[in-house]
Amino acid sequence: MANYPITISVDKAMHHFEVGEYPHHNEEQCKYKVFENGVYVASFEPDAQDFLHVCQNPGEINEEVLHLLADQIEGHHPHGINDNIRKLKL
C-alpha cells in the first residue's frame, strides 16, 4: 500500500505527516509508521478491538498530536478499522 498524507493542526501549528501501512506486520514491527519531512517519528498498533495505540514515538511527538493522528489514521483506513466507533457515533 502506498503512503498517504495527513495534516494535523494544533495551536496554529501545522504538522504534515506521511503514513505507511504495513499489513503483514508482526509483533516486532508496528503496523502504521508515521514520517514527518521524511523522518520516522512515530508508529501505531491496533489492539484486539482495532483501537490504535502508540507503538513507538522516537520523534517525541506531542500526545495531543498523536491522538489526532490516530483518529485520522482510523478514519483513513480503507479496510474499515474501528467500524465499531463509527457506529457508536451515529
C-alpha positions as CSV (number, residue, x, y, z in Angstrom):
1,M,0.0,0.0,0.0
2,A,1.2,3.5,-0.8
3,N,1.9,6.0,1.9
4,Y,-0.7,8.7,2.4
5,P,-0.5,12.3,3.7
6,I,-2.2,13.5,6.9
7,T,-2.2,17.1,8.1
8,I,-2.8,18.0,11.8
9,S,-3.3,21.5,13.1
10,V,-2.8,22.1,16.8
11,D,-2.5,25.6,18.4
12,K,-2.0,27.2,15.0
13,A,0.9,24.8,14.2
14,M,0.6,22.7,11.1
15,H,2.1,19.2,11.1
16,H,2.4,17.4,7.8
17,F,2.8,13.6,8.1
18,E,3.0,10.7,5.8
19,V,1.6,7.4,7.0
20,G,2.7,4.0,5.8
21,E,0.7,0.9,6.5
22,Y,2.4,-2.5,6.9
23,P,-0.4,-5.1,6.7
24,H,1.9,-8.0,7.2
25,H,3.3,-6.7,10.4
26,N,4.4,-9.0,13.3
27,E,4.8,-8.5,17.0
28,E,8.2,-6.9,16.5
29,Q,7.1,-4.3,13.9
30,C,4.3,-1.7,14.3
31,K,1.5,-1.7,11.7
32,Y,1.4,2.0,10.9
33,K,4.6,4.1,10.6
34,V,4.5,7.9,10.6
35,F,7.0,10.1,8.9
36,E,7.4,13.9,9.1
37,N,9.7,15.5,6.5
38,G,10.9,12.0,5.5
39,V,11.9,11.2,9.1
40,Y,10.3,8.3,11.0
41,V,8.6,10.0,14.1
42,A,6.0,7.6,15.4
43,S,4.2,4.3,14.9
44,F,0.8,2.8,15.9
45,E,-0.5,-0.6,16.6
46,P,-4.2,-1.7,16.7
47,D,-5.4,-3.6,19.8
48,A,-7.9,-6.5,19.7
49,Q,-10.8,-4.0,19.2
50,D,-8.9,-2.2,16.4
51,F,-8.2,0.9,18.5
52,L,-4.8,2.4,17.7
53,H,-2.2,2.8,20.3
54,V,1.2,4.4,20.1
55,C,3.8,1.7,19.5
56,Q,6.8,4.0,19.3
57,N,7.4,7.7,19.5
58,P,11.1,8.4,18.5
59,G,10.2,11.9,17.3
60,E,8.7,12.8,20.7
61,I,5.5,14.0,19.1
62,N,3.1,15.8,21.5
63,E,0.5,13.5,22.9
64,E,-2.4,15.6,21.6
65,V,-1.0,15.4,18.1
66,L,-0.6,11.6,18.5
67,H,-4.3,11.2,19.4
68,L,-5.4,13.4,16.5
69,L,-3.1,11.4,14.2
70,A,-4.5,8.1,15.4
71,D,-8.1,9.4,14.8
72,Q,-7.1,10.4,11.2
73,I,-5.4,7.1,10.5
74,E,-8.5,5.2,11.8
75,G,-10.7,7.4,9.5
76,H,-8.5,6.9,6.5
77,H,-8.1,3.2,6.8
78,P,-9.6,1.5,3.7
79,H,-10.5,-1.7,5.5
80,G,-12.8,0.0,8.0
81,I,-10.7,-0.1,11.1
82,N,-12.8,0.9,14.0
83,D,-16.2,0.5,12.3
84,N,-17.5,-0.1,15.8
85,I,-16.5,3.5,16.7
86,R,-18.3,4.9,13.7
87,K,-21.5,3.0,14.6
88,L,-21.4,4.4,18.1
89,K,-21.1,8.0,16.9
90,L,-24.1,7.7,14.6
